[in-house]
Amino acid sequence: MRTALLTSLLALGLAGTVAAREETTTLAVDQGAFADQKAAVLKAIDSDRYAELKPAQRQEIQQALGRIEAAFAEKGSVEAMNEPQRVAVFNDQELINTRLSTAAEDGRRVCTRERRPGSNMPEVTCLTVAERRRIRESARRQMLQSETNVNKDVGG
């Protein structure tokens, strides 16, 4: 029963992982297309679309691709792999797809029209989702730090 369920899940996941958006690169593991997909993923992670990937994440993706390639070199196909090997390949596939979709979302540009103080002219500001998050977190840290400094001055 467990093997049948795992095989069904792998068949669904490995047969054709579909991305939420067409422009997001994904990996769908099957022997025939793996070499082409690996090349596409390696090319994609070096593009501006995935600029938000950290070097460690890029290395993680490359290592996962290497593990999948080694599994195919040893067994030839997903069907020939034993259960632990299929699970490992599926987990590596999910790791790659998760990293790519997260980086693609973080790299998405969001533009806002804001009026600067003292001006009626709206100004368009475009930042990536990740840049907006970094600015927000930096402002939050500065506020917490200034509150801590004020509390030290009052108490001390």
C-alpha positions in Angstrom: 0.0 0.0 0.0 2.7 2.4 1.0 4.7 1.6 -2.1 1.7 2.1 -4.3 1.0 5.5 -2.7 4.6 6.6 -3.1 4.7 5.4 -6.7 1.5 7.4 -7.4 2.9 10.5 -5.8 6.2 10.1 -7.7 4.4 9.5 -11.0 2.4 12.7 -10.5 5.4 14.8 -9.3 7.9 13.3 -11.7 5.8 13.1 -14.8 5.4 16.8 -15.2 5.8 19.4 -12.5 3.9 22.4 -13.6 4.9 25.8 -12.4 2.4 28.5 -11.3 3.8 30.8 -14.0 5.2 29.9 -17.3 8.4 31.8 -16.9 9.5 30.0 -13.8 12.0 27.3 -14.6 11.1 23.9 -13.0 12.5 20.4 -13.0 10.4 17.4 -14.0 12.5 14.3 -13.6 12.2 11.7 -16.2 15.1 10.1 -18.0 14.5 11.3 -21.5 14.5 15.0 -20.7 16.7 15.2 -17.7 19.9 16.3 -19.5 18.0 19.1 -21.3 16.3 20.2 -18.1 19.5 20.2 -16.1 21.1 22.4 -18.8 18.1 24.7 -18.6 18.2 24.9 -14.8 21.9 25.6 -14.8 21.5 28.4 -17.4 18.5 29.8 -15.6 20.2 30.1 -12.2 22.8 32.3 -13.8 20.2 34.6 -15.3 18.9 37.9 -13.8 15.5 36.2 -13.2 17.1 34.2 -10.3 19.4 37.0 -9.1 18.0 36.6 -5.6 19.5 33.1 -5.2 22.3 33.1 -2.7 25.6 31.3 -3.6 24.8 28.6 -1.1 21.4 28.1 -2.7 23.0 27.9 -6.2 25.4 25.3 -4.9 22.6 23.4 -3.3 20.7 23.2 -6.6 23.9 22.1 -8.5 24.5 19.4 -5.9 20.9 18.2 -6.1 21.1 18.0 -9.9 24.3 16.0 -9.5 22.6 13.5 -7.2 19.7 13.1 -9.6 22.1 12.6 -12.5 24.0 10.0 -10.5 20.8 8.1 -9.7 19.9 8.0 -13.4 23.4 6.9 -14.3 23.2 4.0 -11.9 19.6 2.9 -12.5 18.7 4.3 -15.9 15.1 5.3 -15.1 12.8 6.3 -12.2 11.0 2.9 -12.5 14.2 1.0 -12.0 15.1 2.8 -8.8 14.2 1.3 -5.4 11.9 3.2 -3.0 14.7 5.1 -1.1 16.3 6.2 -4.3 13.0 7.4 -5.8 12.3 9.3 -2.6 15.7 10.9 -2.7 15.3 11.9 -6.3 11.8 13.3 -5.6 13.1 15.3 -2.6 16.0 16.7 -4.7 13.5 17.7 -7.4 11.3 19.4 -4.8 14.3 21.2 -3.4 15.3 22.5 -6.8 11.7 23.6 -7.7 11.2 25.3 -4.3 14.4 27.2 -4.6 13.7 28.3 -8.1 10.1 29.4 -7.5 11.0 31.3 -4.3 13.9 33.1 -6.1 11.6 33.9 -9.0 9.0 35.4 -6.7 11.6 37.4 -4.7 13.0 38.7 -8.0 9.6 40.0 -9.1 9.5 43.8 -9.6 6.8 45.8 -7.8 6.3 49.4 -8.8 4.5 52.0 -6.7 3.5 55.6 -7.3 4.2 57.7 -4.3 4.0 61.4 -3.6 7.1 62.8 -1.9 6.6 65.3 0.9 6.3 68.8 -0.5 5.5 67.7 -4.0 2.3 66.9 -5.9 4.1 65.0 -8.6 3.9 61.2 -8.0 7.2 59.4 -8.3 7.4 55.8 -9.5 9.6 53.5 -7.4 10.3 50.0 -8.6 11.9 47.5 -6.3 12.0 43.7 -6.2 10.1 41.8 -3.6 13.4 40.9 -1.9 14.6 44.5 -1.9 11.3 45.7 -0.3 11.6 43.0 2.4 15.3 43.9 3.1 14.3 47.6 3.4 11.4 46.8 5.7 13.5 44.5 7.9 16.3 47.1 8.1 13.8 49.8 9.2 12.4 47.4 11.8 15.8 46.7 13.2 16.7 50.4 13.4 13.4 51.1 15.2 14.1 48.3 17.7 17.6 49.5 18.2 16.5 53.1 18.8 13.9 51.9 21.3 16.6 49.9 23.1 18.9 53.0 23.2 16.0 55.2 24.5 15.2 52.7 27.2 18.9 52.5 28.3 19.1 56.3 28.5 15.9 56.5 30.6 16.8 53.7 32.9 20.5 54.5 33.2 
